[in-house]
């Protein structure tokens, strides 16, 4: 007579690990979609993303609990636990990268190639309207010191071009990077200084960042100073310094083609 041997029960921790992980991934995606579509305030989308991160972290804790239970009691559910852990890791991948950057890089949200006299953001009606009434705060001495310590390579850009030519090169480079011009003043007048304001978007969440570019004439050259500032949070995770570096590299590449 055949006897039916009951299967070992499935670990509840493994089941809930998978369920929560499956839930966290679309919630994180919804947060990104809402932010990029400007459907809600940035703080609201960040709150949704934070919720997804918490859920994913709980899923990882349940994965560890499931592994212990499966090892000690021989319960089933290892596949579900592993699947949940992978989904949770996918949700936490980018936040984990930002956490590493937050530890490794200085706490800055405003970076300039000129820390002594950074370019000022335009307060013209057009610029303020494009920024929805927002104007970045002043560049204080503490910010300047932390930047010099953290990003010693961020320096003024000097090109062997007359100011008018350099101005056009800046516009072309900004356009190739997808920056939106919100104010511009070509070089000229008594000082010969030119100025441009741009808006850019962060890669993942699509938050608006502000950029100011100043051009000063030198003898047969033009000095270009760039300032990039984030609107939200005290830490930009290196985004502004990276933006300035990439802009300088593309500017140099455009100069070499002339």
N, C-alpha and C positions, 0 to 999 in steps of 0.2 A: 504494500500500500504506500503510495507516494505521499510524502508529507510536504506541505507548503511551508517554506522557510521565509518568514517575513523579512522584507528589506529593512535595512537600517533607516531610521527617519532622517530627513534632511535637516541640516542645521538651520535654525531660524535666523541666526546671524548672517549666514550666507545669503538667504533669501532677501533679507532686508538690505544687505549690502548692495545687491544687484538693483533692487527697487529704487533705493535712494540715489545710486549712481546714475541710473537711467533717468531719473527725475532731474538731477543737477545739470546735466549737459544741455537739454533744451532751455532750461531756465537761464543759464549763462548766455546761450545764443539769443534768447529774447532780450536780455539786458543790452547786448551789443547792438541788436537791430533797433531797439528803441532809442539808444543813444545816437546812432548814426543817422536815424531818420528825424532826429530832433522832436520826437513825439512826446517826450517828457523832459523835465529838468535833469541836468547831469547828476545831481545828487540822488534823484530817484532811480536812475539807471544804475548808479554805483551801489545803491542799497539792494537792488535786485541781484546784481552780480555778487555782492557780499553774501546774500542769502544762499546763492548757488554754491559759493565756496564753502560755507559752513556745512551744507548738506553733503558736499563731496568729502569733506574732512570726516564727517560722521561715518560715511560709507567706508572710508579707509580704516577707521577704528573697528568697525564691524567686520571688515575683512580679517584683521588681526585676531579678533575674537573668534571668528569662524575657523580660522586655521588651528587655534588652540583646541576648540571643541572637536573638530574633525580628527585631530591627532590623538586626543585623549579618549574620545568615545567612539571613534570609527564611524561617525555619521557621514552621510552623503552631502554633496553641495560644494565640493571644491571647485568645480567648473563655474558654478554661479558666482562664487566668491572671487575667483580670478577675473571673470568677466566684469564684475562690478568694480574691482580694483583698477582695471584698465580704463574703464569709463570715467571713474573718479580722477584718475591721473590725467586723462585728457582735459577734464574740466579745470584741474589745478595747474596744468602746464604753464600757461602764460602768467598767472598770478605768482607761481613759484619763481619764474624768471625775474619778475619785478621785485620780489622779495630779496633775491640775490643782489640785484642792482641797488636796492635801497641800502643794503649793508655795505656794499663795495664802494658806492659813489657818494659824494657830498650832498647834503640836503640843500638843494637849490631848485628854484623854479624860474629863474631869470638869469640868462647868461649873455655876456656881451664881449666883443673883441676889444673893447675899450672900457676897462673897469674904472678909470679915473674920470672919464667924461663920456658915459655911454650915450648912444643915440636916443633922443627922446621920441616918444610916440606922438604922432600928430593928434592935435585936438580940434582939427577942422570939423565942420559940421558933417561932411561926407564920411570922414574916418570914424567919428563917434557914432554916427548912425549905423555904419557897417558893423561896428562892434557892439551894437545894441546898447549903447550908452556906457560901455565899459572902457576904462583906460587903465593899463597896467600901472602898478604902484612905482614909486621912485626906487632907484638902485642905491641901496645904502652901503655904508662902509663895511659892515659885517658880511654882506653878500659878496662884495668885491674881494674881501680877504679869503673867504671860503672858496671862491672861484679860482683865485690865483693858486691856492694850495691844491685844489682838486683837478683843475684843468689848465696847467701851465702852457699847454700847446695852443690854447685859444688866443690868437693874436690878430692884430689888424691885417687886412689883405691889401697889398700894394701891387698895382698892375702898371705896366709900361704903356699906358693909354692916356689920352687927353680925357678930361672929365665927361665930355659929351659921348665919346666912344665907350667909356667905362659905364656910363649910365645905360646905354643901349644893351651892353653886355649883361648888366645886372638884370634888366628887364627880360631878356631872352632866357637867361639861366633860371630866373624865378618862374617864368612861364613853363619851361621844360620840367620843373619840379612840381607844377600844379598849384603854385601859390596864387592867390587872388589879390590883385592890386586894389587897394581901397583909398590910397592917396598918393600923389606924386608931385614932386617939384624938381624939374630939371636943373642941372648946375647952371649958375649964372648970378647976376647981380654983383654987388660989391665984394661979397665973400667968396663967390664962386661955388658955394656948397650946394649939393643936390641931396634930395631926401625922398625916400619911398616907404610906404607902409603896406604890409601884406597880411593876409590871413592864411593859415595853413591848418590842416586837420591831423589829429593823431591817427596812427596807423590802424589801431584796433577799434577803439571807441568812437573815433571821429570827433573828438572834442576840438574846439577852436583854440588855436595858439596864435599869438601876435608876434609880428616880426617888423623891425624897423631897420632900414639901411641908410647910412649916411655916406656921401661921397665928398671928399675934400681934395682940392687940387694941390699937387706938389710940382716940383720942377720937372716937367716932362713925364710925370706920373700922376696917378690918382690913388689916394688912400680910401679904402672901403671898410667901413665898420658896420658890423651886423649885431643886432640884439634880438634875441628870441626869448619869449616869455610864455609860460603856461598859465592858464586862467584858474585851474582847479588844483588844489592840493599844495603842500609845501615841498614836495619832492617830485621832480620830473623824471626820475630814474634814468638820467643821462640823455633824455630826448633832445633837449635844446642844444647841448654841446654837439651831439651827433648831427643835428640839422645844420649847424654852422659849419662843421667840418665838411659835410657832403656838399654844401653850397660852395665852399671855397674850392673844393676839388673840381666841381663841375665848372666853376668860373675859370679855373686855370685851364681845364680842358678846352673850353670855348676860346680862351685867349690863344692857346697853341694852334687852333685851327685858323686863326686870322692871319 
